[in-house]
């Protein structure tokens, strides 16, 4: 009888020695994944604010800028892409498409002095600039949360537990191709 208790106690110790680090690792992965998801929700919130604001800006500017229909078409296409995006990767791609359209609109508006002097346009441009700043801050925070999570998922010994439990690396928010160049506005 003494030997069976020793075996049971030995098994219990082995289970504890192996189980506690496994549970701790699982919990830390779960926490980091939740931080990424929460930060993504913050990005989405700011993107929604911009999505709601842009039609007002476009309508205010549209009447004065009939020659810039292309810009408005790009914004409409980008809004459609945002509303149809399902996965996180599709949402990132749609947000980047919206970024390009908004950047072009801002550059266009800045080149129309009579529009800049309009109080309505100025107020809406300030709101849009504020939205863009908020989005930028939240994207940075999201990428930081992704970095911390991905580092944990890819580092040993956590990577072994992550692989067994299906934790995968998350995508970063990346700049769109050509974002390193200033938008070109041509009035010819």
N, C-alpha and C positions, 0 to 999 in steps of 0.2 A: 504494500500500500504506500509506503514511503517513496518508492521509486516512481510510482504513477503521479504523485504530487510534484515530485521534482521535474518530471517530464512536462506536466501541465504548466508549472511555473516557468520552466525553460521556454516553452512555446509562447507563453504570454509575454515574456521578456523580449523574445525575438519579434513578435508581432508589434509590440510597443516600439522597439528600436527601429523597425522598418516602417511601421504605420504612421508614427508621429511626423517624421520628416515628409512622408508622402502627403499627408493631410495638410501640413503646413505649406508645402509647395503648391498644392492644389488651391488652397485658400488665397495665397499671394497671387497666383496667376488669375484667379477669378477677380480679385480686387483690381488688379491692373487692367484687365479686360473691361471691367465696369467703368474704370476711370476713362478709358478710351471711348467707350460708348457714351458716357455722360458728356465728354468734351465734344464728341461729334454732334450731340443734341444741341450744344451751345452754338456750334457752327451753323447747323440747320436753322436755328432760331434767327441768327443774324442774316442768313441767306433769305429767309422768309421775309424779314423786314425789308430787305432790298427789293425782293420780288414784288412786295406790295407797294413800295414807293415808286418804282420805275414807271409804271403807267401814268402816275400823276406828273412826273417830270416830263415824260414824253409828250403828254397832252399839252402841258404848258408851253413846251418848246416847239411843238409840231407846227403850229400855225405860223410861226415866224421863220421856219426853216424847211419850206416845202422842197427845196432843192436837195435836201439830205435824206431822201426817202430810204436810201440804202441802209443808213444807220438805224432807222426805225424798224426796217425789215429784219435786220440782224437781232435787234432787241426782242422783237416778237418771236423770232425763231428760238432765241435763247430761252425766253420764258416758257415756250412750249416744251423745250428739252428739259427744263427744270421740273415742270409739272409731270412729265412722263417718266422721269428717272426713278428707277425702283431700287437698284442695288447701290451700295455705298460708292462703288467705282463709277457707276452711271451718274450718280449725284455729283461726284467730284468733276467728272468730264463736263456735265451740264453747267456747273458753277464756273468752271474755267471758260466755257463758251460765253457765259453772261459777263464774266470779267472783261473779255475782249470787246464785247459790244459796249459795255459801260465806259471802258477806257476810250474807245473811239468817240462816243457821245460827248464825254467830258472834253476831249480835245477839240471837237467840233464846236461846242458851245463856247469854249474859251476863245475861239477865233471869230466870234460874232460879237463885236462890242455892243451893239444895240440889245442883244439878248442878255449880256452880263449886267446891263443897267436895269433890267426889269426886276422889280422886287420879288415877284413870284418865282421867276427863274433863279434868282440869287438864293432865295430861301430854300428852294428845292435842291439846288446844287449843294448848298451847305448840308442839307439832310443826307443827300447821296454821299457826299464826302465823309460825313460822320458814319454812315452805314459801312462804307468801304473800310474805314479805319477799324470799326468794330469787327468786321469779318476778318481782317488781317490779323488782329490780336487773337481772335478765337482760333484761326487756322494755326497760328504759331503754337498756341496752347495745345491744340489737337496733335500737331506733329510732335510736340514734346511728350505727350501722353503715349503716342504710338512708339516713339523711340524707347521710352522706359519699358513698355510692354514687350516690344519686339526683342529688346536686349534680354529680358527675362526669359522669353520663349526660346531664344536661340542659345542661351548660356547653359553650360553643364553645371550641375546635374539637373537643373530645372527642365532643360530641353527634353530629357527622357520622359519625365512626367507629362510635359506638354504634348509630346508626341503620342503617348498612350491615351491621353484624354481628349485629343483632337483640338488643342489650342493652336491656332495658326497665326502667322504674322499678319498684321493689319497694314493697309495701304497708307502711304503718306500723301498729303496734299502737295502736289507739285505744280510749279508754274507751267503754263502752257508754252508750247514751242513759239519762240519769237517774242516772248514777254520781256526779254532783255533789251529789246529795241523800242524806241519811242514810237507811238502810233503815227502814221503818216496821214495828214489831212490835206487833200488836194481839192481846190475849188474850181478847177478848170472844167 
